[in-house]
């Protein structure tokens, strides 16, 4: 084996590469393509006490790419906060696309509305200020089952399985559900951690791992993102 090949093989790992701050900054420098509006929304959200609830810029761009790859036209969002993920999804949809965004905070989503308007995507976003379980159930009652292409779940973790079950009914076969915070800063791997939220996420992860209705992949981006593709009926 040539020396150059041997040297290269040292860097070909069989596990995800740990990201130092320097490497993460480099990754963003050669990958991230965000707009001034997106940067300004992130900066304003960073001033909030609960700013950690906002997804990372690279995750937002990754989800936008997924939306484009599956040619999504209708999307669901469970947990909107200040609207950064909503903005990323809406921008990735075609002009006639729609996101139904579910949240319960008028205060946080007021920030979102300002930036959606500035980005010119307000017409694509239908914000529903009500408990998401109610909104999703209402959509099913309105006979909208299997009429959505993409869903992003990023809300309270105790209800995560309930959100997933309802989204699975609303998503078309072949559609995609993305579930955030599935690694919970690594605490899910610590079996000594019995905090309610950690346990709820751990149980969700184990349950979806066994769920044969979907194809899954847990992607170590942000705080961990599980992708679940709803199987087409003829698939086993």
Secondary structure, 3 states (H helix, E strand, C coil): CCHHHHHHHCCCCCCCCCCCHHHHHHHHHCCCCCCHHHHHHHHHHCCCCCHHHCCCHHHHHHHHHHHHHCCCCEEEEECCCCCHHHHHHHHHCCCCCEEEEEECCHHHHHHHHHHHHHHCCHHHEEEEECCHHHHHHHHHHCCCCCCEEEEEECCCHHHHHHHHHHHHHHEEEEEEEEEECCCHHHHHHCCCCCCHHHHHHHHHHHHHHCCCCEEEEEECCCCCEEEEEECCCCCC
